[in-house]
Amino acid sequence: MGTDDPLLSALVLESKTSAPKFNSSFVHRADLIHSARTGSSRLVTVTAAAGYGKTSLLAEWAQSETRPTGWLTLRAEDDDPSTLVRLLAHACAGFASESRAVIDLLASAQDAVLGRLAPALALVLERQDVPFVLFVDDLHVLQDPDCIDVLDVVFSRIPEGSQVVLASRHRLTQLARNRLASSAAEIDAGDLRIDAHGAEQLAAEAGVQVSESVLDQWVELCDGWAAGIHMCALLSAKEPFRPSAESPVLADYLYQEFIRDLPEDTRTFLMRSSILSTHIPDLCNAVLERTDSAHVLRDLEARQLFVTADPTRRAYRLHPLFREYLQAALQLEEGSSVPGLHARAAAWFAERGELPAAIDHALAAADFRLATNLVTAAGLQAYEAGQSATLGRWFRAIGDANLLENASAVIVITWFAVLAGDDDDARKWATLLERVPDDADAGGMNVASAKAMIRAIMMPGGVDTALADAQFAVATEPLESPWRDPALQILGSTLLHSGDTERGFAVLREAIDVARARNNPASVAIAESEFAFVSIEDGAWGVAEEHVQRALDAIDDGGIDGYVMAPYAQAAAACVQLQAGRSVSGRRHLAQAMSERHRSGTAVPLLSIPTRLLIARAHLLIGDTDSATVLLDEIDELFPAPTVGAALRARIADVREQARAQKALRAASHPSIALTAAEQRLIPYLQTHLTRDEIAQRLHVSVNTVNTQLSAVFRKIGATTRSEAVDRAHHLELIGAISS
């Protein structure tokens, strides 16, 4: 698969976060920019169809701006909430150094984006003392509703004097309905319309001199469309050109005329390279099997043939609409060559470790075998970056039938589903994994052992069956296997929670030794949390604190705070800190564990139950018996007694008795924020523009359920309005917390 190429990754990121250079010979819109930048609008939307000069306007504004600026050009592959937050944070890094703290949090899974990352970045922007301008181009590529929700949250706190300028082909009515609605300004196609004077400038840039009447004809025929007038001028460079008003689709007619007029080699280069979103010369050489791409791109850019370069001239970009027409022409004229072009692009990116781009091109080439292999290799990286939406898109594009042909892919995907805490996906893929033959070729992985480990974690047959599966996996995985330490950890945890503490400890110690030797932080974090769990039960607080610190270190060092074991370690940390009287840090760990406990759902009772028990104990340490009772009731509701087994049931009963005794002795000494998991999932959406009906759609529940949960949230956190609830949630660190 090749190795990661940091220079290539940096180049791609730079191409997205660098403002394009404004060509001073183009039509200037200084008056329009002055009006927008000197007004009171904190949100400026630039909306028009492709070719009206939106990017040119933003580039001219950025070049003339005296305030610190940030720039982001979005592409189709950025349609993922976690990816979007990462790019926004990078775009803001030049004027908001604190945004890098948000980037550091990006190991969290996608369901934490709206609850932690987006509000954290919004807070960073709100705290900026020096006014700034953030430009975001091509916003229309975002189709995922969660991405729109992220933008709504991030842009909700833009301070006075600063501005966010958004360019899109479509109106952005969903954004900023609340806080910024009264301070938003709109620039549309009518404002961007080119007049005769502008048409004269475009003609002069193309080296063409035509009469005033011809210019007026161009303007009237193109209705002020900059790209159309530009093409009229370019087509007139060789001979007088008068477009036909009878063409049913003017844009299509102009592009066909323009492409037809190009030299054959140039036309072929543009058509075939249109499969690329970024034109890097070496990449173009590989895909088009030529050696002169750098020269061709420089020439196209110099001739203003709808090609722009980044500030370093190391990467180029086709005008989006021009690229769309070229792609259509490619399909029409050379459709059979398209898979081969994508295949060469996939190979080029894969060799350089740029697996997401390689996967997208492999999918476009319909090479599902290669795509599956690449997803198997890239899945962990994508998951750790919180790119759940991207993973889902890949899986859907490949299709279950193709994935099932690759046993190693099924194993890896099942593990990701379990670790991500998605109960439905975990059960789906566990079921599909069971259909894979035990003797299938899985790239060195043992299918039977993988099945056994998944069953042991999910415990569908109860604790006794889980113990037998865990023992089988340990007996099957040899010492040199990379799956040896998770097998040991699962067996140790199963022994511990089935009542065999002494043997469980011995196996967990071996799991930690093997995991550290193989640099697997997940096994270390779970095993150390298990030790902390028992130490807390025994009142050995000093020992518990040592185990907690090692668990947290493993999570931080491994960048796995989005895994299902993270709330387990946070819950143990909360208990230790609160017992030691360190209230501030203890409550922070508790809030984080409480808000993220849903990662450990019904698919992983082996972790979910101990996690909730520790959170309940932490609440008892601050006298909050209501919250402790919510956690205990949640366990009873989610996990039937036969599944759990007698040993864990005894532990649950012990904590419930402590809660009863504490409640009988005294009332809770602190306000209760006993939010259920469903109520916790609701809170991040209160920051957005979404109505109650729309929130219900996002959460896949009825609006009546949302109304009930919203009333409960208001009561529990002491709020009477939606904005007050958001402020209280920030104060309680239920959303937007950066510190851990």
Secondary structure, 3 states (H helix, E strand, C coil): CECCCHHHHHHHHHHHHCCCCCCCCCCCCHHHHHHHHHCCCCEEEEECCCCCCHHHHHHHHHHHCCCCEEEEECCHHHCCHHHHHHHHHHHHCCCCCCHHHHHHCCCCCHHHHHHHHHHHHHHHHHCCCCCCEEEEECHHHCCCHHHHHHHHHHHHHCCCCCEEEEEECCCCCCCCCCCCHHHEEEEEHHHHCCCHHHHHHHHHHCCCCCCHHHHHHHHHHHCCCHHHHHHHHHHCCCCCCCCCCCCCCHHHHHHHHHHHHCCHHHHHHHHHHCCCCCECHHHHHHHHCCCCHHHHHHHHHHCCCCEEECCCCCCEEECHHHHHHHHHHHHHHHHHHHHHHHHHHHHHHHHECCHHHHHHHHHHCCCHHHHHHHHHHHHHHHHHCCCHHHHHHHHHHHCHHHHHCCHHHHHHHHHHHHHHCCHHHHHHHHHHHHCCCCCCCCCCCCHHHHHHHHHHHHCCCCHHHHHHHHHHHHHHCCCCCCCHHHHHHHHHHHHHHCCCHHHHHHHHHHHHHHHHHCCCHHHHHHHHHHHHHHHHHHCCHHHHHHHHHHHHHHHHHHCCCCCCCHHHHHHHHHHHHHHCCCHHHHHHHHHHHHHHHHHCCCCCHHHHHHHHHHHHHHHHHCCCHHHHHHHHHHHHHHCCHHHHCHHHHHHHHHHHHHHHHHHHHCCCCCCCCCCCHHHHHHHHHHHCCCCHHHHHHHHCCCHHHHHHHHHHHHHHHCCCCHHHHHHHHHHCCCCCCCCC
